[in-house]
Amino acid sequence: MNTPRRFPTLPSSQSGRMGWVLLWLLGVPVPVLVLLFMLRGCT
């Protein structure tokens, strides 16, 4: 009997962090990222 494999998921804090890093890698300037971070409430 084969059971489906479960892939490990990132905790929500790490997945959010990956989103910011992805935006930075895509070329969004750091001051814009800081501004967005502050507007979101630093969560």
N, C-alpha and C positions, 0 to 999 in steps of 0.2 A: 504494500500500500504506500503510494507516494504522497507525501504531504507537501503542500506548496511552501516554497522558501520565502521567508520574510527577510527583506533587505533592511539593514539598520537605517533608521531615520535620524536626522539631526535634531537636537533639541531646538526649540523655537528661537532661542537666543543666537544659536550658531547659524541657523538658516537665515535669520535677519541680517546677520553680519556678512554672510556670503552675498546677499543682495547689494549691500553697500560696496563691497569689494568689486563686484561685477560692474556696477555703475562706474566706479573709478577706472577699472580696466577699459571700459568702453570710451573713456575720454572725458567724463564729466569732471570739471575742475573741483579741487578740494574745497574751496570756499563755498561753492554751490552745495556740495554735499553737507558741509557743516550747517549751512543755513536750513536745508531741508531737515536735517537731524533736529535742530532746535525747534523748527515749526511743528514737528511731529510730537514734541513733548519729551524728547530724550528717553523714549521707552525702549 
